[in-house]
Amino acid sequence: MSTRQPARITAVVIVVLIAVITALGAVIVTVHLGAGFPAAVGTGGGAFVAIAGLGMLIVSYLLPPAPAAPLPRVQVTAPSS
Protein backbone atom coordinates (compact mmCIF):
# COMPACT_ATOMS: atom_id res chain seq x y z
CA MET A 1 0.00 0.00 0.00
CA SER A 2 1.43 3.35 -1.00
CA THR A 3 1.65 6.25 1.40
CA ARG A 4 -1.08 8.13 -0.53
CA GLN A 5 -3.63 5.31 -0.31
CA PRO A 6 -5.30 6.36 3.01
CA ALA A 7 -5.62 9.95 1.79
CA ARG A 8 -7.12 8.74 -1.50
CA ILE A 9 -9.66 6.52 0.26
CA THR A 10 -10.63 9.37 2.58
CA ALA A 11 -11.06 11.73 -0.37
CA VAL A 12 -13.30 9.25 -2.21
CA VAL A 13 -15.48 8.77 0.88
CA ILE A 14 -15.82 12.54 1.31
CA VAL A 15 -16.76 12.98 -2.36
CA VAL A 16 -19.44 10.28 -2.14
CA LEU A 17 -20.88 11.77 1.06
CA ILE A 18 -21.05 15.24 -0.48
CA ALA A 19 -22.73 13.78 -3.58
CA VAL A 20 -25.32 11.96 -1.45
CA ILE A 21 -26.14 15.07 0.58
CA THR A 22 -26.41 17.18 -2.58
CA ALA A 23 -28.68 14.60 -4.24
CA LEU A 24 -30.91 14.46 -1.17
CA GLY A 25 -31.13 18.24 -1.16
CA ALA A 26 -32.04 18.23 -4.85
CA VAL A 27 -34.81 15.69 -4.22
CA ILE A 28 -36.22 17.70 -1.32
CA VAL A 29 -36.20 20.97 -3.28
CA THR A 30 -37.74 19.33 -6.35
CA VAL A 31 -40.57 17.77 -4.32
CA HIS A 32 -41.11 21.04 -2.46
CA LEU A 33 -41.48 22.88 -5.77
CA GLY A 34 -44.32 20.55 -6.70
CA ALA A 35 -42.75 18.03 -9.07
CA GLY A 36 -43.74 14.38 -8.96
CA PHE A 37 -41.72 11.73 -7.21
CA PRO A 38 -40.20 10.22 -10.41
CA ALA A 39 -39.00 13.65 -11.50
CA ALA A 40 -37.53 14.30 -8.07
CA VAL A 41 -35.69 10.97 -8.07
CA GLY A 42 -34.35 11.71 -11.56
CA THR A 43 -33.16 15.11 -10.44
CA GLY A 44 -31.47 13.62 -7.39
CA GLY A 45 -29.81 10.94 -9.48
CA GLY A 46 -28.53 13.50 -11.94
CA ALA A 47 -27.18 15.64 -9.11
CA PHE A 48 -25.44 12.63 -7.56
CA VAL A 49 -23.81 11.58 -10.83
CA ALA A 50 -22.70 15.14 -11.62
CA ILE A 51 -21.22 15.89 -8.19
CA ALA A 52 -19.60 12.45 -7.81
CA GLY A 53 -18.12 12.60 -11.31
CA LEU A 54 -16.70 16.07 -10.84
CA GLY A 55 -15.40 15.17 -7.39
CA MET A 56 -13.67 12.04 -8.66
CA LEU A 57 -12.02 14.04 -11.44
CA ILE A 58 -10.70 16.46 -8.84
CA VAL A 59 -9.50 13.60 -6.59
CA SER A 60 -7.70 11.90 -9.47
CA TYR A 61 -6.05 15.22 -10.37
CA LEU A 62 -4.94 16.04 -6.82
CA LEU A 63 -4.04 12.49 -5.76
CA PRO A 64 -2.89 10.55 -8.84
CA PRO A 65 -2.48 6.79 -8.41
CA ALA A 66 0.95 5.48 -7.56
CA PRO A 67 2.99 4.28 -10.55
CA ALA A 68 2.77 0.57 -11.16
CA ALA A 69 5.78 -1.63 -10.51
CA PRO A 70 7.60 -2.62 -13.69
CA LEU A 71 6.92 -6.12 -14.95
CA PRO A 72 9.81 -8.58 -14.72
CA ARG A 73 11.54 -9.25 -18.00
CA VAL A 74 11.22 -12.80 -19.21
CA GLN A 75 13.66 -14.09 -21.77
CA VAL A 76 12.08 -16.40 -24.33
CA THR A 77 14.33 -18.91 -26.04
CA ALA A 78 13.54 -21.15 -28.96
CA PRO A 79 13.25 -24.85 -28.16
CA SER A 80 16.29 -26.87 -29.13
CA SER A 81 15.89 -29.90 -31.37
Sequence and secondary structure as in RCSB ss.txt:
>XXXX:A:sequence
MSTRQPARITAVVIVVLIAVITALGAVIVTVHLGAGFPAAVGTGGGAFVAIAGLGMLIVSYLLPPAPAAPLPRVQ
VTAPSS
>XXXX:A:secstr
  TTHHHHHHHHHHHHHHHHHHHHHHHHHHHHTT  HHHHHHHHHHHHHHHHHHHHHHHHHHS            
      
